[in-house]
Amino acid sequence: MHTTEFEELAGRIDALSHALLHVAAELEVMQLINAPRLTKAWRELRMCSQGTDLRRESAHTVLSQLACLLEQSRSHRDSRSEPQLSGSRAHY
């Protein structure tokens, strides 16, 4: 695979990953999915026996990274929704 082909493939995979995370986060905000259960499933998922060991390990790594990113997104949303203190008065 040439560098240009690799970069194009990597860009496509990145776009799909971002789209998946965005959809999952939106569904979580709308309370239509249980995101902690989803991230747990992503971490526990083992790819079928097709492909090489490297391919399966790579897929597992990416799913684990996606789980971490979704959890970070949740944590960020949660921290933004907490009341912020400004000076000596709290704004609620």
N, C-alpha and C positions, 0 to 999 in steps of 0.2 A: 504494500500500500504506500503510495507516495504521500509526501507531507501535505500537499493540498487536499488530497482525498481524506487523510486522517483528520485534518483541521475541520473540514466540512462535516464529517461524521461526528466529531466531538461537539461542534456547534449545534447540530441537530439533537444530540443527546442532552446537552445542557438546556436547550429550549424546552424539550419534553419534561425534563426534571423540574424546571421552574414552573411550568404550566401545572404539573401534577401537584406541586407544593401549594401553589396558589389556590387550586380547586379544593384541596384537602383543608387548607386553612379557612376558606370561605364556608365550606360545609360544616366545619367545627364551630365557627362563629354563629352560624344559623342553627346550631344544635341538631344537625341532621346526621352526624356521624360521631362515634366515640373515638376521638383521635388518639388517646392513650392506648386503646386497644389496637388501633391501626398501626401505631409505631411499634408496639410489641410484636404484632404479626410480621411487620417488615423485618424486624431483627431476627425473628425465629424462622423465617422462610428460607428453605433450602431449595436451590434450583434442582430440577430433575437431572437425571444422569446424562442427558445430552450435553455435548460440548466438553471442553477440556477442563481440567482442574483449575487452571488459571481463569477461564471464563466464568466458572461457577463462583470462585472466590472473589472475582471482580464484581460480579452481580451482588453478592452478599455485602461487600464493602459499600457499594453505592446505596443499597437499600438501608444500611445502617446509617450512612451519612444523611440520607433523606429523612430518616426518623429523627436524627439529632436536629436537623434544620427545622422540622415541623415543631419539635418541642421548644426550640429557641424562639420561634415565631409566637408560640403560645405564651411563653414567659415574657416576651416583649409586650404583647398585647395586655397581659395581666398587669405588668408594671405601669403601663400607661393608663390603665383604668383605675388605679388606686388614687385616692385623694392626695393632691400635692400640697405641701405646706409652703407658704410664701411669707417670709418675715415672721411676725409674731402671731399672725392670724391665719387660720385654716380656711380654705375656700372649698366648699362642698357643693 
